[in-house]
Amino acid sequence: QSVLTQPPSVSAAPGQKVAISCSGSSSNIGNSHVSWYQQLPGTAPKLLIYENNKRPSGIPDRFSGSKSGTSATLDITGLQTGDEADYYCGTWDSSLSAGVFGGGTKLTVL
Amino acid sequence: EVQLVQSGAEVKKPGESLRISCKVSGDSFTRCWISWVRQMPGKGLEWMARIDPGDSYTNYSPSFQGHVTISVDKSINTAYLQWSSLQASDTAMYYCARQGLVGTTENWLDPWGQGTLVTVSS
């Protein structure tokens, strides 16, 4: 079982908005920044969001992140078929002295 | 532009040893941690370990401690992940990635290597 908890799947229609949650604890999300990754089929993961809500250069502002307490959320607006992918949250766990990921969420754009 | 280029796919038998590599270019090799991430077939990402390329200080996930070893060769800007005795359950895609500036609390993974597929089968 993953240290961070994500819903296995979410779906929405093109143009709509979706939110993907990531739940943790005081030893990980509660005291570390959260990052989000997009993994398109057959490719390596790519950084989408870092330090809870910052976007790397080249990432559209349709992708946004937030964090509150021991949970984080990735919001995607204006959904496109090209957004169909697996999304992972990640952070550092101070009790484990290790990085941790959520189990991943498969986004389907209907 | 920072790039991480990993070694090619491997097919091994149970009990064999293996070392895969990750070469960093485009930036100072010792600025950032190098991490390794496992992805078993059809499964999610699992953080395995990280290394400070400057002094080879390491952190391992409890799930992987004792089963794999990570190291670097600063002279050729390359990080390694190795096994002394592979098991069928080690069959997976393995990614390397930079994970934040050494000496800071930065913990995001960027960029990632293209992945190395390891297949262990008798």
Chai-1 contact restraints between the chains, C-beta under 6 A:
chainA,res_idxA,chainB,res_idxB,connection_type,confidence,min_distance_angstrom,max_distance_angstrom,comment,restraint_id
A,S35,B,W108,contact,1.0,0.0,6.0,A-B,restraint_1
A,A44,B,Y95,contact,1.0,0.0,6.0,A-B,restraint_2
A,A44,B,W112,contact,1.0,0.0,6.0,A-B,restraint_3
A,A44,B,Q114,contact,1.0,0.0,6.0,A-B,restraint_4
A,A44,B,G115,contact,1.0,0.0,6.0,A-B,restraint_5
A,P45,B,W112,contact,1.0,0.0,6.0,A-B,restraint_6
A,L47,B,W108,contact,1.0,0.0,6.0,A-B,restraint_7
A,L47,B,D110,contact,1.0,0.0,6.0,A-B,restraint_8
A,Y50,B,W108,contact,1.0,0.0,6.0,A-B,restraint_9
A,Y88,B,L45,contact,1.0,0.0,6.0,A-B,restraint_10
A,W92,B,N107,contact,1.0,0.0,6.0,A-B,restraint_11
A,S97,B,N59,contact,1.0,0.0,6.0,A-B,restraint_12
A,A98,B,N59,contact,1.0,0.0,6.0,A-B,restraint_13
A,A98,B,S61,contact,1.0,0.0,6.0,A-B,restraint_14
A,G99,B,W47,contact,1.0,0.0,6.0,A-B,restraint_15
A,F101,B,L45,contact,1.0,0.0,6.0,A-B,restraint_16
A,G103,B,G44,contact,1.0,0.0,6.0,A-B,restraint_17
A,G104,B,G44,contact,1.0,0.0,6.0,A-B,restraint_18
